[in-house]
Amino acid sequence: MVHITVSVEYGMHSLLWLVGESDRPRSGRDLAAFQGIPPAYLLKILAKLEKAGIVRAFEGARGGFRLGRPAEEITLLDVVDAIEGRKPLFDCQEVRGRCALFQPETPAWAGHGVCSIHAAMLQAEKAMRNSLAAQTLAQIASSVAQKAPGTFSASVSDWFENRKSPAHRAGEGT
């Protein structure tokens, strides 16, 4: 079974720090430092998000990343598909045809139609995709804001602003 990797988690967290920052790009290096991960790793994730139109990249000393569209229009499914690609949850190997009783040839009834296990997995994948499509970045950001202390948002902004000092500016961009 394919699973959603940690790249999606880092991508989602990076996007959260871009919500409400439409006029100020945040550098990929700062977003990586904020999460304690290598910049090169996060920049690969951000490149996938940019290709999908979820973020926009801006070059230069004051460059970085901003959301490519409003947070209310970015679903979790958009993010998962941008980072992971649209992979099936379950990769059916048609195991049913390998039953020892079916040798040398699988009877028609056993191989007819979609495998019952595969059908159940397709149903589960559809439910998961529908759930991810129903949740937006704005909803997740709102949930975080409700959960965090009132000073957290200001602390995040201050952290990023302090990174823009001359000591940190050189080579920061995207």
Disulfide bonds with the S-S distance in Angstrom:
none
